[in-house]
């Protein structure tokens, strides 16, 4: 780089601060809200195929409890989560959402909660037919910030809600 290019670069970088150490080299995906629709696929067919992609071979029934614990979570931490003794710091209600909307909202909510350094949250998915519950289970298991989750106590929604523990 010659001196003029160096000066232009310094001018462009003025006011830019390095990422804090707590984020390290992690990159958070952003969603392009202006996606083109494919005219060859009907909305009903697309939604049905999308829903079916999230239903595991043996779907989770609405009355079943969800539970996940990564190796980094102690049994004491997990027991506190399971018993509802860890106060949740944020809440997301997924009632009246499609499976597609639920997936996007969960991902955004978890990323935002993690960026705000929250350690626990509650996601209310409802009971219904269990479609959203299956989406919640599948999405949370694949998200880096999530280290544990368990169905909530009855006072917080029972098997229609889930406590989530974040890194």
C-alpha positions as CSV (number, residue, x, y, z in Angstrom):
1,X,0.0,0.0,0.0
2,X,1.2,3.5,-0.8
3,X,0.9,6.4,1.6
4,X,-2.4,7.7,0.0
5,X,-4.0,4.3,0.4
6,X,-2.8,4.1,4.0
7,X,-4.3,7.5,4.7
8,X,-7.6,6.5,3.1
9,X,-7.7,3.3,5.2
10,X,-7.0,5.2,8.4
11,X,-9.7,7.7,7.6
12,X,-12.2,4.9,6.9
13,X,-11.4,3.1,10.1
14,X,-11.6,6.2,12.3
15,X,-13.9,5.6,15.2
16,X,-14.0,1.8,14.7
17,X,-13.3,-0.2,17.8
18,X,-12.2,-3.9,18.0
19,X,-14.8,-6.4,19.1
20,X,-14.7,-7.1,22.9
21,X,-13.0,-10.2,24.0
22,X,-16.3,-11.8,25.2
23,X,-17.3,-12.2,21.5
24,X,-13.9,-13.5,20.3
25,X,-14.0,-14.4,16.6
26,X,-17.7,-15.5,16.6
27,X,-19.7,-14.3,13.7
28,X,-23.5,-14.0,14.0
29,X,-25.6,-14.8,11.0
30,X,-27.9,-12.1,9.8
31,X,-31.0,-12.8,7.8
32,X,-31.9,-11.0,4.6
33,X,-35.5,-9.9,5.1
34,X,-36.0,-9.3,1.4
35,X,-36.0,-12.8,0.0
36,X,-37.5,-13.4,-3.4
37,X,-40.4,-15.8,-3.5
38,X,-40.2,-18.8,-5.7
39,X,-43.4,-18.8,-7.8
40,X,-43.2,-22.5,-8.7
41,X,-43.9,-23.7,-5.1
42,X,-47.3,-23.0,-3.6
43,X,-47.3,-21.6,0.0
44,X,-49.3,-24.5,1.3
45,X,-46.9,-27.1,-0.2
46,X,-43.9,-25.1,1.0
47,X,-45.2,-24.8,4.6
48,X,-46.1,-28.5,4.8
49,X,-42.7,-29.6,3.5
50,X,-41.0,-27.2,5.9
51,X,-43.0,-28.5,8.9
52,X,-42.3,-32.1,8.0
53,X,-38.5,-31.4,7.8
54,X,-38.6,-30.6,11.6
55,X,-40.6,-33.5,12.7
56,X,-38.2,-36.2,13.9
57,X,-38.9,-39.9,13.2
58,X,-40.6,-40.2,16.5
59,X,-42.2,-36.8,17.0
60,X,-42.4,-35.2,20.5
61,X,-46.0,-35.3,21.8
62,X,-47.5,-32.1,23.3
63,X,-47.6,-33.7,26.8
64,X,-43.9,-34.9,26.8
65,X,-41.1,-33.1,28.6
66,X,-38.2,-31.7,26.6
67,X,-34.7,-32.0,28.1
68,X,-31.2,-31.4,26.9
69,X,-27.9,-31.1,28.8
70,X,-24.5,-30.4,27.2
71,X,-21.4,-31.9,28.8
72,X,-20.4,-28.4,30.1
73,X,-23.4,-28.2,32.4
74,X,-23.0,-29.6,35.9
75,X,-25.7,-31.9,37.3
76,X,-26.3,-29.2,40.0
77,X,-26.9,-26.5,37.4
78,X,-29.2,-28.8,35.4
79,X,-31.2,-29.8,38.5
80,X,-31.7,-26.1,39.4
81,X,-32.9,-25.4,35.8
82,X,-35.2,-28.4,35.8
83,X,-36.7,-27.4,39.1
84,X,-37.3,-23.8,38.0
85,X,-34.9,-22.4,40.6
86,X,-32.9,-20.4,38.0
87,X,-34.8,-17.2,37.4
88,X,-35.3,-16.5,33.7
89,X,-34.2,-13.1,32.5
90,X,-36.1,-12.9,29.2
91,X,-39.2,-14.5,27.7
92,X,-40.4,-15.4,24.2
93,X,-44.0,-16.3,23.4
94,X,-44.5,-18.3,20.2
95,X,-48.3,-18.6,20.3
96,X,-49.9,-17.8,16.9
97,X,-46.7,-18.3,14.9
98,X,-46.0,-20.6,12.0
99,X,-43.1,-23.1,12.2
100,X,-41.0,-20.8,9.9
101,X,-41.7,-17.7,12.1
102,X,-41.0,-19.7,15.3
103,X,-37.6,-20.8,14.0
104,X,-36.6,-17.3,13.0
105,X,-37.8,-15.8,16.3
106,X,-36.0,-18.4,18.4
107,X,-32.7,-17.9,16.6
108,X,-33.0,-14.1,16.9
109,X,-34.1,-14.3,20.5
110,X,-31.3,-16.7,21.6
111,X,-28.6,-14.7,19.7
112,X,-29.8,-11.4,21.2
113,X,-30.0,-12.9,24.7
114,X,-26.5,-14.3,24.4
115,X,-25.2,-10.9,23.2
116,X,-26.8,-9.2,26.2
117,X,-25.0,-11.8,28.4
118,X,-28.2,-13.2,29.7
119,X,-27.9,-16.7,31.3
120,X,-31.4,-18.0,31.3
121,X,-34.7,-17.5,29.5
122,X,-38.2,-19.0,29.0
123,X,-39.7,-19.9,25.7
124,X,-43.4,-20.5,25.6
125,X,-44.3,-22.7,22.6
126,X,-47.8,-23.9,23.7
127,X,-49.1,-27.4,23.6
128,X,-51.4,-27.6,20.5
129,X,-50.4,-30.4,18.2
130,X,-46.7,-30.2,19.2
131,X,-45.4,-28.8,15.9
132,X,-43.8,-25.7,17.4
133,X,-42.5,-27.8,20.3
134,X,-40.6,-30.0,17.8
135,X,-39.2,-26.9,16.1
136,X,-38.1,-25.5,19.5
137,X,-36.4,-28.8,20.3
138,X,-34.6,-29.0,17.0
139,X,-33.5,-25.4,16.8
140,X,-32.2,-25.2,20.4
141,X,-30.2,-28.4,20.1
142,X,-28.2,-26.8,17.2
143,X,-27.6,-23.3,18.7
144,X,-24.1,-22.7,20.1
145,X,-25.2,-20.4,23.0
146,X,-27.7,-23.1,24.3
147,X,-26.1,-25.4,26.9
148,X,-29.2,-26.9,28.5
149,X,-33.0,-26.8,28.4
150,X,-35.9,-28.4,30.1
151,X,-39.7,-28.2,30.1
152,X,-41.0,-25.6,32.6
153,X,-42.7,-26.1,35.9
154,X,-46.6,-25.9,35.8
155,X,-46.5,-22.3,37.1
156,X,-44.5,-21.2,34.0
157,X,-46.4,-23.2,31.4
158,X,-45.5,-26.8,32.1
159,X,-44.9,-28.9,29.0
160,X,-46.0,-25.9,26.9
161,X,-42.9,-23.9,27.9
162,X,-39.2,-24.5,28.2
163,X,-36.4,-23.1,30.4
164,X,-33.2,-22.4,28.5
165,X,-29.7,-22.0,30.0
166,X,-27.2,-20.0,27.9
167,X,-23.4,-19.9,28.0
